[in-house]
């Protein structure tokens, strides 16, 4: 355990009745991540156990689940859908020295811990945590409580957003909506399904991206790779795509400054099926048709978002390509214990500079950048290209059409058989050839292979980084698949010199662990 920290970010809530308690539980539950510690402070009878019981029942999505007080057992563990929850009560401890005997070190790392009487562990609490402190207010009524919520360390930023999100929901008419957190992606964004009577919607909570450390020419990675810093690009791209007949979420309410949106819920029917998931070929073909339709249009590089607000799509330039393939050297190779010399790194950069000239010379279009199964929703009630719902396009750029085709047909999270990849790539090429007499199939396939190899190299680095830096080892299971895609792409004759470099310097990954 680490020393007790001071300071933090706080706000106060008045709980006048059970409904107010449920609202606070919902607000805090939405901010929780695996591994969090929530300390519950206050005198006897202030409401700590009542709050913990309500939180566990909410996370279990079961109002009838038995939640006994852990005053005598000290620790109760619940295996819940989002993460395990540990409810602990230190009231009977005589001192911090008894903490080790409770077995805290043996708890699952992904568990959220609800800890009553944290003062018994003074000096041993970790620096990153949320404290919920209850105070009785007898003059206001027997059930009235004042609650102060304080985020310490890394939790401070998330604590700051709790009242911001609550105000946004209240002002938009969704203050009484039922809220359920849904699985997001590897970013800092989070999503919740909202249900208010017959209304259905999604809450998108996307705090402004903080600049990371400078990595090149004084710029952070996000600036060089042209990653969206706020929700303005999402709003612009959603509107621009929908105006052209594509299915993107309609935006019902927006607070651009706070990074909050209430958007249409397109549902959850995927373009894959099975366990492990596999592509449904006709749905993938429909997604290819959507790309053909997109790439056959003349598309602007600037999109209106709101009065006096324009979103300009950045160009997919050589610096962005190179900072991405550099992730393989900076994160993937060190994970395997392999290092490259300065000379080998320079060769790698020069080879990619040469290979990517075809991408820089290609006619630019909208590159949605993450056009793959997690971001595609099947909408069978709609027609033609509108059957494919599109998500996660805020990082879109102006670049080569082949990039999104490679994103789909070499899906990092799903095994796309090589024969299916070839068939769907042929389908795209035939459709584009029929619509554009100047379309050159051989040039496109070379560009496709180049960008597929570039993307696979980037993803290997990202998945290694998610494990090492962000504590998300679940992405490692995809590495052997991405490695296989990389070998497919490097087999193109135009990439022979790059293939030789990889053969010399990049070892093959170990087989994926069993699911």
PLY file of the C-alpha trace (Angstrom):
ply
format ascii 1.0
element vertex 515
property float x
property float y
property float z
element edge 514
property int vertex1
property int vertex2
end_header
0.00 0.00 0.00
1.10 3.57 -0.68
0.97 6.56 1.66
-2.22 8.50 2.19
-2.54 11.42 -0.23
-4.15 14.80 0.30
-5.94 17.22 -1.98
-8.14 16.21 -4.87
-11.22 17.34 -6.72
-14.50 17.55 -4.78
-18.18 18.32 -5.11
-21.14 17.98 -2.77
-24.55 16.38 -3.29
-27.62 16.47 -1.04
-29.51 13.19 -0.71
-33.04 13.97 0.38
-34.56 10.59 -0.47
-33.94 7.15 -1.94
-34.36 8.45 -5.51
-31.51 10.91 -4.99
-29.33 8.10 -3.67
-30.03 5.99 -6.75
-29.12 8.93 -9.00
-25.79 9.38 -7.22
-25.08 5.64 -7.40
-25.78 5.75 -11.14
-23.54 8.78 -11.64
-20.60 7.23 -9.79
-21.06 3.76 -11.31
-20.74 5.29 -14.78
-17.31 6.66 -13.84
-15.90 3.41 -12.46
-13.19 1.40 -14.19
-11.73 -2.02 -13.32
-9.27 -1.78 -10.45
-10.78 1.34 -8.85
-10.94 1.93 -5.10
-13.97 3.75 -3.66
-13.69 4.61 0.02
-16.90 5.21 1.99
-16.45 7.56 4.94
-18.79 8.75 7.69
-20.10 8.02 11.17
-22.12 4.99 12.18
-25.52 5.04 10.51
-24.52 7.73 7.99
-25.40 5.54 5.02
-22.16 3.87 3.89
-23.50 0.31 3.77
-26.78 1.48 2.23
-24.84 3.20 -0.54
-22.58 0.17 -1.12
-25.61 -2.14 -1.25
-27.30 0.12 -3.83
-24.10 0.27 -5.91
-23.67 -3.52 -5.95
-27.31 -4.09 -6.91
-27.05 -1.49 -9.67
-23.85 -3.03 -11.09
-25.43 -6.48 -10.84
-28.56 -5.19 -12.61
-30.47 -7.10 -9.96
-32.40 -5.19 -7.25
-33.00 -8.39 -5.30
-29.43 -9.66 -4.95
-28.51 -10.31 -1.32
-25.88 -7.83 -0.09
-25.14 -8.50 3.58
-23.05 -6.07 5.60
-19.41 -7.22 5.75
-18.98 -5.92 9.32
-18.26 -9.45 10.60
-16.98 -11.22 7.48
-14.88 -8.08 6.67
-14.85 -8.86 2.94
-17.60 -9.90 0.51
-16.85 -10.50 -3.19
-19.35 -10.30 -6.06
-18.68 -11.51 -9.61
-20.60 -8.92 -11.63
-20.91 -8.32 -15.40
-18.59 -5.30 -15.77
-16.01 -6.33 -13.19
-15.79 -8.10 -9.81
-16.77 -5.95 -6.84
-15.28 -6.34 -3.38
-17.21 -4.86 -0.44
-14.96 -4.48 2.61
-15.58 -3.10 6.09
-12.59 -2.20 8.30
-14.62 -1.15 11.37
-13.44 -4.09 13.50
-9.77 -3.62 12.62
-7.60 -2.42 15.47
-4.89 -1.01 13.22
-3.40 -0.90 9.71
-1.14 -3.81 10.58
-4.09 -6.18 10.25
-4.71 -5.18 6.61
-2.30 -7.79 5.22
-4.24 -10.57 6.96
-7.42 -9.66 5.04
-5.96 -10.80 1.75
-6.17 -7.51 -0.17
-3.05 -8.45 -2.11
-4.82 -11.55 -3.43
-7.87 -9.75 -4.84
-8.35 -9.73 -8.63
-6.56 -6.73 -10.14
-9.66 -5.82 -12.14
-11.90 -5.72 -9.05
-13.56 -2.51 -7.89
-13.25 -2.22 -4.11
-15.90 -0.47 -1.98
-14.13 0.16 1.33
-15.99 1.27 4.48
-14.13 2.90 7.37
-11.01 3.79 5.34
-9.65 5.76 8.33
-8.62 2.36 9.75
-6.14 2.17 6.86
-4.84 5.73 7.19
-1.40 6.01 5.65
-1.85 2.87 3.54
-4.41 3.93 0.94
-3.32 4.18 -2.70
-3.08 7.68 -4.16
-5.67 7.12 -6.92
-9.12 6.66 -5.45
-12.60 8.13 -4.99
-13.86 9.01 -1.52
-17.59 9.28 -0.79
-18.09 10.93 2.61
-21.56 10.87 4.26
-22.80 13.37 6.84
-26.16 13.17 8.61
-28.28 16.34 8.63
-30.84 15.76 11.48
-32.41 19.21 11.16
-33.29 18.51 7.51
-34.95 15.18 8.30
-34.08 11.63 9.39
-33.25 10.44 5.89
-31.41 13.55 4.72
-27.68 13.24 4.08
-24.99 15.43 2.64
-22.38 13.63 0.57
-18.99 14.96 -0.45
-17.33 13.16 -3.37
-13.57 13.63 -3.74
-11.37 12.22 -6.47
-7.70 11.76 -5.56
-4.79 11.35 -7.95
-5.74 9.94 -11.33
-9.39 9.77 -10.23
-9.65 13.56 -9.90
-10.36 14.15 -13.60
-13.10 11.51 -13.63
-14.60 12.94 -10.44
-14.72 16.37 -12.08
-16.87 15.01 -14.89
-19.49 13.35 -12.67
-21.45 16.58 -11.95
-20.83 17.85 -15.50
-22.49 14.75 -16.96
-25.36 15.01 -14.46
-26.06 18.63 -15.42
-25.99 17.74 -19.12
-28.47 14.90 -18.67
-30.78 17.05 -16.56
-30.72 19.96 -19.02
-31.31 17.72 -22.04
-34.38 16.02 -20.54
-32.66 12.70 -19.82
-32.07 13.32 -16.12
-34.42 10.51 -15.09
-33.27 8.07 -17.76
-32.09 4.57 -16.85
-28.37 4.44 -17.59
-26.27 1.39 -18.45
-22.56 1.61 -19.29
-21.65 -0.33 -22.42
-18.30 -1.65 -23.51
-16.21 0.98 -25.23
-12.97 0.90 -27.14
-9.37 1.45 -26.14
-9.81 5.22 -25.88
-10.84 7.47 -22.98
-14.39 7.76 -24.37
-17.23 5.99 -22.61
-20.78 5.19 -23.68
-24.03 4.58 -21.85
-27.39 3.36 -23.09
-30.18 5.68 -22.00
-33.76 4.52 -21.59
-36.52 6.98 -20.76
-39.98 5.49 -21.27
-40.09 4.56 -24.95
-37.09 6.74 -25.82
-33.72 5.11 -26.51
-30.44 6.94 -26.96
-26.72 6.78 -26.22
-24.70 9.10 -24.02
-21.22 9.67 -25.43
-18.82 10.98 -22.80
-15.66 12.15 -24.54
-13.42 14.40 -22.44
-10.94 16.51 -24.35
-7.82 14.53 -25.16
-4.88 15.77 -23.07
-1.61 16.31 -24.88
0.92 13.61 -24.12
4.66 14.15 -23.83
6.48 15.47 -26.91
7.84 12.62 -29.01
9.07 14.37 -32.16
9.81 18.01 -33.04
8.22 19.09 -29.76
4.84 17.58 -30.70
2.90 14.79 -28.90
1.98 11.58 -30.71
-1.68 12.59 -30.98
-0.83 15.79 -32.87
1.49 14.05 -35.33
-0.97 11.19 -35.93
-3.86 13.69 -36.26
-6.06 12.19 -33.53
-9.20 14.13 -32.63
-8.82 16.29 -29.53
-12.54 16.88 -28.91
-15.98 15.89 -30.22
-16.20 18.50 -32.98
-14.79 16.08 -35.61
-17.29 13.39 -34.57
-20.23 15.77 -34.98
-18.94 17.03 -38.33
-18.28 13.57 -39.77
-21.58 12.17 -38.45
-23.52 14.93 -40.17
-21.44 14.81 -43.35
-21.83 11.05 -43.76
-25.54 11.04 -42.94
-26.20 13.79 -45.49
-24.68 11.48 -48.11
-26.95 8.55 -47.31
-24.82 6.66 -44.78
-26.14 5.47 -41.42
-24.42 7.39 -38.64
-26.00 8.23 -35.27
-28.26 11.25 -35.38
-27.17 13.80 -32.79
-30.01 14.77 -30.44
-28.17 16.94 -27.92
-24.62 18.29 -27.84
-22.40 20.18 -25.45
-19.28 20.66 -27.55
-17.25 22.40 -24.86
-17.74 19.56 -22.36
-17.41 16.71 -24.86
-20.90 15.32 -24.28
-23.41 14.05 -26.83
-26.76 12.30 -26.75
-27.00 10.39 -30.00
-29.17 7.86 -31.79
-28.79 4.28 -30.62
-28.22 2.20 -33.76
-28.51 -1.03 -31.78
-25.97 -3.76 -31.31
-26.43 -6.28 -34.14
-22.90 -6.94 -35.42
-21.50 -7.88 -38.81
-19.87 -10.95 -37.20
-21.27 -14.06 -35.52
-20.13 -16.99 -33.42
-17.61 -17.54 -30.63
-14.93 -16.67 -31.51
-16.64 -14.20 -33.85
-16.27 -14.70 -37.59
-17.29 -12.43 -40.47
-20.76 -12.77 -41.95
-19.76 -12.53 -45.58
-22.85 -10.83 -46.98
-22.61 -8.17 -44.26
-18.94 -7.62 -45.01
-19.86 -7.34 -48.69
-22.45 -4.69 -47.78
-19.71 -2.83 -45.87
-17.49 -3.04 -48.97
-20.35 -1.60 -51.02
-20.61 1.28 -48.55
-16.92 2.03 -49.08
-17.38 1.89 -52.86
-20.21 4.42 -52.55
-18.11 6.67 -50.32
-15.01 6.52 -52.49
-16.98 7.22 -55.66
-17.96 10.69 -54.42
-16.05 13.94 -54.50
-15.73 14.79 -50.84
-14.78 18.11 -49.22
-11.94 18.52 -46.73
-14.00 20.91 -44.57
-17.42 20.19 -43.02
-19.80 22.59 -41.21
-20.46 21.55 -37.60
-22.36 24.44 -36.01
-22.71 28.18 -36.65
-19.16 29.55 -37.01
-17.69 26.06 -36.41
-16.00 24.20 -39.28
-14.18 20.87 -39.06
-11.20 20.59 -41.41
-10.00 17.04 -42.05
-6.20 16.80 -41.80
-4.17 15.18 -44.58
-2.76 11.71 -43.99
0.81 12.92 -44.41
4.14 11.11 -44.22
4.71 12.19 -40.61
1.44 10.53 -39.56
2.28 7.31 -41.40
5.79 7.22 -39.95
4.83 7.96 -36.35
2.37 5.06 -36.59
4.78 2.46 -38.01
7.30 3.64 -35.44
5.10 2.11 -32.74
6.30 -1.31 -33.87
9.88 -0.34 -32.98
9.02 1.51 -29.79
6.55 -0.94 -28.20
6.19 -4.24 -30.05
9.88 -5.13 -30.42
10.77 -4.31 -26.79
7.92 -6.55 -25.67
9.64 -9.44 -27.46
13.03 -8.47 -26.09
14.22 -7.37 -29.53
15.96 -4.06 -30.13
17.11 -2.36 -33.31
20.22 -0.31 -33.87
20.08 3.29 -34.99
21.19 2.15 -38.45
18.41 -0.44 -38.67
15.86 2.14 -37.52
17.05 4.55 -40.21
16.72 1.81 -42.83
13.19 1.06 -41.63
12.19 4.71 -41.92
13.73 5.04 -45.38
12.01 1.88 -46.65
8.64 3.12 -45.44
9.30 6.57 -46.93
9.78 4.89 -50.30
6.87 2.45 -50.00
4.40 5.14 -48.91
4.94 7.39 -51.91
2.03 5.62 -53.63
-0.21 6.55 -50.69
0.86 10.20 -50.77
0.19 10.39 -54.53
-3.25 8.72 -54.38
-6.40 10.78 -54.89
-7.54 11.72 -51.37
-10.95 10.81 -49.97
-12.43 10.49 -46.49
-10.47 7.88 -44.54
-12.63 6.89 -41.56
-9.59 5.11 -40.11
-11.29 2.48 -37.92
-13.65 0.91 -40.44
-13.83 -2.58 -38.93
-16.25 -4.92 -37.18
-16.38 -3.27 -33.70
-17.54 -0.04 -35.33
-20.08 -1.48 -37.79
-23.73 -2.13 -36.86
-26.06 -4.23 -39.01
-29.38 -2.47 -39.76
-31.45 -4.97 -41.80
-34.54 -2.74 -41.83
-32.69 -0.14 -43.91
-31.79 -0.27 -47.58
-28.57 -0.48 -49.61
-25.58 1.29 -48.05
-27.71 2.45 -45.11
-27.82 -1.16 -43.85
-24.33 -0.65 -42.41
-24.30 1.62 -39.36
-21.04 3.53 -38.91
-19.39 4.43 -35.60
-16.03 5.81 -34.44
-14.98 8.13 -37.27
-13.80 11.17 -35.31
-10.17 10.57 -36.37
-11.06 10.72 -40.08
-8.53 12.25 -42.48
-8.09 12.97 -46.17
-6.15 10.04 -47.56
-6.14 6.98 -49.82
-9.32 4.93 -50.29
-7.41 1.66 -49.82
-6.83 2.35 -46.12
-10.39 1.67 -44.97
-10.68 -1.33 -47.31
-7.63 -2.80 -45.56
-9.11 -1.94 -42.13
-12.18 -4.00 -42.95
-10.65 -6.95 -44.78
-7.77 -7.37 -42.33
-9.89 -6.88 -39.22
-7.57 -6.84 -36.21
-10.16 -8.45 -33.92
-11.66 -11.04 -36.28
-10.11 -13.77 -38.43
-10.90 -12.87 -42.05
-9.94 -15.96 -44.10
-7.56 -15.15 -46.93
-9.96 -16.47 -49.57
-12.71 -14.18 -48.23
-10.31 -11.24 -48.17
-9.35 -11.83 -51.80
-12.98 -12.28 -52.89
-14.14 -9.08 -51.16
-11.15 -7.13 -52.42
-12.02 -8.33 -55.93
-15.62 -7.23 -55.35
-14.45 -3.73 -54.42
-12.10 -3.51 -57.43
-14.81 -4.64 -59.87
-17.34 -2.15 -58.51
-14.88 0.75 -58.64
-13.79 -0.23 -62.16
-17.41 -0.22 -63.35
-17.97 3.26 -61.93
-14.66 4.91 -62.87
-12.90 4.35 -66.20
-9.68 5.77 -64.71
-9.57 3.29 -61.83
-6.43 1.09 -62.05
-6.91 -2.27 -60.28
-3.20 -3.20 -60.14
-2.25 0.18 -58.65
-5.04 -0.10 -56.10
-3.99 -3.60 -54.98
-0.40 -2.43 -54.51
-1.69 0.51 -52.45
-3.95 -1.85 -50.49
-1.03 -4.16 -49.60
1.15 -1.20 -48.59
-1.45 0.34 -46.32
-2.45 -3.03 -44.86
1.21 -3.61 -43.89
1.48 -0.09 -42.49
-1.71 -0.55 -40.46
-0.69 -3.99 -39.16
2.67 -2.61 -38.02
0.92 0.22 -36.20
-1.59 -2.12 -34.53
1.11 -4.49 -33.28
2.68 -1.49 -31.56
-0.63 -0.20 -30.20
-1.64 -3.56 -28.72
1.77 -3.92 -27.07
1.45 -0.36 -25.72
-2.07 -1.02 -24.38
-0.64 -3.91 -22.39
2.58 -2.32 -21.14
1.53 1.30 -20.58
-2.24 1.11 -20.03
-2.61 -2.22 -18.23
-4.92 -3.74 -20.88
-3.47 -7.19 -21.65
-6.70 -8.36 -23.33
-5.48 -6.92 -26.62
-2.46 -9.24 -26.72
-4.61 -12.15 -27.88
-5.08 -10.39 -31.23
-1.36 -10.06 -31.96
-0.87 -13.43 -33.75
-3.78 -12.59 -36.08
-2.36 -9.17 -36.92
1.04 -10.74 -37.47
-0.55 -13.12 -39.99
-2.15 -10.20 -41.84
1.24 -8.46 -41.93
2.83 -11.49 -43.59
0.06 -11.57 -46.21
0.61 -7.93 -47.09
4.40 -8.00 -47.13
4.22 -10.82 -49.71
3.29 -8.25 -52.40
6.26 -7.89 -54.83
6.37 -4.11 -54.30
7.18 -4.67 -50.61
10.03 -7.16 -50.98
12.66 -4.89 -49.41
10.40 -4.18 -46.44
9.67 -7.89 -46.12
13.42 -8.57 -45.94
13.84 -5.96 -43.19
11.03 -7.50 -41.12
12.49 -10.98 -41.61
15.81 -9.79 -40.21
14.61 -7.70 -37.31
11.08 -8.68 -36.21
10.57 -12.06 -34.51
7.24 -13.84 -34.84
4.95 -13.58 -31.80
4.13 -16.49 -29.54
0.79 -18.23 -30.20
-2.25 -16.52 -28.70
-3.26 -17.78 -25.22
-6.52 -19.74 -25.08
-9.69 -17.70 -24.66
0 1
1 2
2 3
3 4
4 5
5 6
6 7
7 8
8 9
9 10
10 11
11 12
12 13
13 14
14 15
15 16
16 17
17 18
18 19
19 20
20 21
21 22
22 23
23 24
24 25
25 26
26 27
27 28
28 29
29 30
30 31
31 32
32 33
33 34
34 35
35 36
36 37
37 38
38 39
39 40
40 41
41 42
42 43
43 44
44 45
45 46
46 47
47 48
48 49
49 50
50 51
51 52
52 53
53 54
54 55
55 56
56 57
57 58
58 59
59 60
60 61
61 62
62 63
63 64
64 65
65 66
66 67
67 68
68 69
69 70
70 71
71 72
72 73
73 74
74 75
75 76
76 77
77 78
78 79
79 80
80 81
81 82
82 83
83 84
84 85
85 86
86 87
87 88
88 89
89 90
90 91
91 92
92 93
93 94
94 95
95 96
96 97
97 98
98 99
99 100
100 101
101 102
102 103
103 104
104 105
105 106
106 107
107 108
108 109
109 110
110 111
111 112
112 113
113 114
114 115
115 116
116 117
117 118
118 119
119 120
120 121
121 122
122 123
123 124
124 125
125 126
126 127
127 128
128 129
129 130
130 131
131 132
132 133
133 134
134 135
135 136
136 137
137 138
138 139
139 140
140 141
141 142
142 143
143 144
144 145
145 146
146 147
147 148
148 149
149 150
150 151
151 152
152 153
153 154
154 155
155 156
156 157
157 158
158 159
159 160
160 161
161 162
162 163
163 164
164 165
165 166
166 167
167 168
168 169
169 170
170 171
171 172
172 173
173 174
174 175
175 176
176 177
177 178
178 179
179 180
180 181
181 182
182 183
183 184
184 185
185 186
186 187
187 188
188 189
189 190
190 191
191 192
192 193
193 194
194 195
195 196
196 197
197 198
198 199
199 200
200 201
201 202
202 203
203 204
204 205
205 206
206 207
207 208
208 209
209 210
210 211
211 212
212 213
213 214
214 215
215 216
216 217
217 218
218 219
219 220
220 221
221 222
222 223
223 224
224 225
225 226
226 227
227 228
228 229
229 230
230 231
231 232
232 233
233 234
234 235
235 236
236 237
237 238
238 239
239 240
240 241
241 242
242 243
243 244
244 245
245 246
246 247
247 248
248 249
249 250
250 251
251 252
252 253
253 254
254 255
255 256
256 257
257 258
258 259
259 260
260 261
261 262
262 263
263 264
264 265
265 266
266 267
267 268
268 269
269 270
270 271
271 272
272 273
273 274
274 275
275 276
276 277
277 278
278 279
279 280
280 281
281 282
282 283
283 284
284 285
285 286
286 287
287 288
288 289
289 290
290 291
291 292
292 293
293 294
294 295
295 296
296 297
297 298
298 299
299 300
300 301
301 302
302 303
303 304
304 305
305 306
306 307
307 308
308 309
309 310
310 311
311 312
312 313
313 314
314 315
315 316
316 317
317 318
318 319
319 320
320 321
321 322
322 323
323 324
324 325
325 326
326 327
327 328
328 329
329 330
330 331
331 332
332 333
333 334
334 335
335 336
336 337
337 338
338 339
339 340
340 341
341 342
342 343
343 344
344 345
345 346
346 347
347 348
348 349
349 350
350 351
351 352
352 353
353 354
354 355
355 356
356 357
357 358
358 359
359 360
360 361
361 362
362 363
363 364
364 365
365 366
366 367
367 368
368 369
369 370
370 371
371 372
372 373
373 374
374 375
375 376
376 377
377 378
378 379
379 380
380 381
381 382
382 383
383 384
384 385
385 386
386 387
387 388
388 389
389 390
390 391
391 392
392 393
393 394
394 395
395 396
396 397
397 398
398 399
399 400
400 401
401 402
402 403
403 404
404 405
405 406
406 407
407 408
408 409
409 410
410 411
411 412
412 413
413 414
414 415
415 416
416 417
417 418
418 419
419 420
420 421
421 422
422 423
423 424
424 425
425 426
426 427
427 428
428 429
429 430
430 431
431 432
432 433
433 434
434 435
435 436
436 437
437 438
438 439
439 440
440 441
441 442
442 443
443 444
444 445
445 446
446 447
447 448
448 449
449 450
450 451
451 452
452 453
453 454
454 455
455 456
456 457
457 458
458 459
459 460
460 461
461 462
462 463
463 464
464 465
465 466
466 467
467 468
468 469
469 470
470 471
471 472
472 473
473 474
474 475
475 476
476 477
477 478
478 479
479 480
480 481
481 482
482 483
483 484
484 485
485 486
486 487
487 488
488 489
489 490
490 491
491 492
492 493
493 494
494 495
495 496
496 497
497 498
498 499
499 500
500 501
501 502
502 503
503 504
504 505
505 506
506 507
507 508
508 509
509 510
510 511
511 512
512 513
513 514
